[in-house]
């Protein structure tokens, strides 16, 4: 298979043969909830033969065979589906499994997933190009871009005081795993008009009690995972949070993780939903 070009949010870069898609693919394994969501939005759902465990939107995707968590894949499990295309979000793995998949005869595309507005649109176009739906994906990207620009312009015009937002990935023994700079959570907080309360850390890391107190969050944001969600009682029982403005107002926002951090076609809706909750309905819901 000849080499091709992959267009990413950072420009056009050379791609290996295994990065070339299969426009005629009828047996697609989709790895990554946003990849699956985009394929459904493009009307390609009947071509998906299996998904990973993060692919739970739309609900029909959960009826597909499950090849496991995107970061703990099994090459045997994927190849057993007899795919003619593997589409995987960047960050899927582990690397030895990806090496096996790339060495197979099955075309494989790894889709970059930068948490930026331009990155969302390029992701949509990359998925469409890989499955022969370039026109449809260009239209979807254009609509998504227009919707995102509209809500972000509205947020940019908001003249209220910006909220300090602490994104809590998890709680364990009273320790907060929070989002710092360079994370999807930090990006969505900024898009929604908030201020990330933990910019001094990079990535998702545990915060010391001193760092939590210094963050002085106005609002805590957390992900819902299936039936699991953090409650105000759990969050504000953390001693370091008890003197925060967020605790004083019991200000906890819980949102579906894929919706909030997927950075796909629903991101304009997610930005508006988060902004609306941060600023008491100022941007609709």
Residue pairs with C-beta under 8 A, 6 or more apart in sequence:
1 17
1 18
1 20
1 107
2 17
2 20
3 14
3 15
3 16
3 17
3 20
4 15
4 17
4 19
4 20
5 12
5 13
5 14
5 15
6 12
6 13
6 14
6 15
6 19
6 109
6 126
7 122
7 125
7 126
7 129
8 112
8 114
8 122
8 126
9 112
9 114
9 116
9 118
9 119
9 122
10 112
10 114
16 102
18 101
18 102
18 107
18 108
19 108
19 109
19 110
20 107
20 109
21 85
21 87
21 107
21 109
21 129
21 130
21 131
21 132
22 84
22 85
22 107
22 130
22 131
22 132
23 130
23 131
23 132
24 84
24 132
25 47
25 83
25 84
25 85
25 107
25 130
25 131
25 132
26 47
26 84
27 47
27 49
27 81
27 82
27 83
27 84
27 85
28 39
28 44
28 47
28 48
28 49
28 83
28 84
28 85
28 86
28 87
28 131
29 48
29 49
29 50
29 51
29 67
29 78
29 81
29 83
29 85
29 86
29 87
30 36
30 39
30 48
30 50
30 51
30 52
30 55
30 87
31 51
31 52
31 67
31 70
31 73
31 78
31 86
31 87
31 88
31 89
31 92
32 52
32 54
32 55
32 70
32 87
32 88
32 89
32 92
32 111
32 113
33 52
33 54
33 55
33 56
33 57
33 258
33 262
34 89
34 113
34 123
34 258
34 262
34 263
34 264
35 55
35 87
35 88
35 89
35 111
35 127
36 48
36 51
36 52
36 55
36 57
36 61
37 55
37 57
37 58
37 61
37 258
37 262
37 264
37 265
37 266
38 123
38 124
38 127
38 128
38 137
38 140
38 264
38 265
39 45
39 47
39 48
39 87
39 127
39 131
40 58
40 60
40 61
41 140
41 265
42 127
42 128
42 131
42 133
42 136
42 137
42 140
43 133
43 136
44 131
44 133
45 60
45 61
47 131
48 61
48 64
49 64
49 65
49 81
49 82
49 83
50 64
50 65
50 66
50 67
50 78
50 81
50 83
51 61
51 64
51 65
51 66
51 67
52 66
52 67
52 68
52 69
52 70
52 73
52 92
53 66
53 68
53 69
53 70
54 69
54 70
54 258
55 61
55 62
55 64
56 62
56 226
56 258
57 256
57 258
57 259
57 262
57 266
65 81
67 73
67 74
67 77
67 78
67 81
68 74
68 77
70 88
70 89
70 91
70 92
70 93
71 91
71 92
71 93
71 94
72 93
72 94
73 92
73 93
73 94
73 97
73 98
74 97
75 97
75 100
75 101
75 104
78 86
78 101
79 101
79 104
79 106
83 106
84 106
84 107
85 106
85 107
85 108
85 109
85 130
85 131
86 101
86 106
86 107
86 108
86 109
87 108
87 109
87 111
87 127
87 130
87 131
88 98
88 108
88 109
88 110
88 111
89 110
89 111
89 113
90 110
90 111
90 112
90 113
91 113
92 98
92 110
98 110
101 108
102 108
109 126
109 130
111 123
111 126
111 127
111 130
112 119
112 122
112 123
112 126
113 119
113 123
113 263
114 122
115 183
115 184
115 187
115 188
115 261
115 263
116 187
117 145
117 148
117 149
117 152
117 191
119 263
120 141
120 144
120 145
120 148
120 263
120 264
120 265
120 267
121 141
121 144
121 145
122 141
123 263
123 264
124 137
124 140
124 141
124 144
124 264
124 265
125 134
125 137
125 138
125 141
127 137
128 134
128 135
128 136
128 137
128 138
128 140
128 141
129 137
140 265
144 265
144 267
144 268
147 268
147 269
148 267
148 268
148 271
150 268
151 268
151 271
151 272
151 275
151 283
152 191
152 271
154 283
155 191
155 192
155 193
155 271
155 275
155 283
156 193
158 193
158 279
158 282
158 283
160 279
160 282
162 193
162 194
162 195
163 193
163 194
163 195
163 218
163 219
163 278
163 279
164 194
164 195
164 197
164 215
164 216
164 217
164 218
164 219
164 245
165 189
165 194
165 195
165 196
165 197
165 217
165 218
165 219
165 220
165 221
165 278
166 176
166 178
166 197
166 198
166 212
166 215
166 217
166 219
166 220
166 221
166 246
167 178
167 179
167 183
167 185
167 186
167 189
167 196
167 198
167 220
167 221
167 222
168 176
168 177
168 178
168 220
168 221
168 222
168 230
168 235
169 177
169 178
169 179
169 185
169 204
169 222
169 223
170 176
170 177
171 177
171 230
171 234
171 235
171 238
174 238
174 239
175 206
175 207
176 206
176 207
176 212
176 238
176 240
176 241
177 204
177 205
177 206
177 207
178 198
178 201
178 204
178 205
178 206
178 207
178 212
178 215
179 185
179 186
179 189
179 196
179 198
179 203
179 204
180 186
180 196
180 198
180 199
180 200
180 201
180 202
180 203
180 204
180 205
181 196
181 199
181 201
181 202
182 202
182 203
183 203
183 204
184 261
184 263
185 196
185 204
185 221
185 260
185 261
186 196
186 199
187 263
188 260
188 261
188 263
188 267
188 270
188 271
188 274
189 195
189 196
189 221
189 274
190 196
191 267
191 271
192 271
192 274
192 275
192 278
193 275
193 278
193 279
194 219
194 274
194 275
194 278
197 215
197 216
197 217
198 207
198 211
198 215
200 211
201 207
201 211
207 215
207 240
209 239
209 240
210 240
212 238
212 240
212 241
212 244
213 240
213 243
213 244
215 244
216 244
216 245
217 241
217 244
217 245
217 246
218 244
218 245
218 246
218 249
218 251
219 246
219 251
219 252
219 253
219 278
220 235
220 241
220 246
220 251
220 252
220 253
221 252
221 253
221 254
221 255
221 260
221 274
222 229
222 230
222 235
222 252
222 253
222 254
222 255
223 254
223 255
223 256
223 257
223 260
223 261
224 254
224 255
224 256
224 257
225 257
229 254
230 252
230 254
231 252
232 250
232 252
235 241
235 252
236 242
236 246
236 247
236 250
236 252
241 247
245 251
246 252
253 274
253 277
253 278
255 270
255 273
255 274
259 266
259 269
259 270
259 273
260 270
260 274
262 270
272 283
272 284
272 285
273 285
275 282
275 283
276 282
276 283
276 284
276 285
277 285
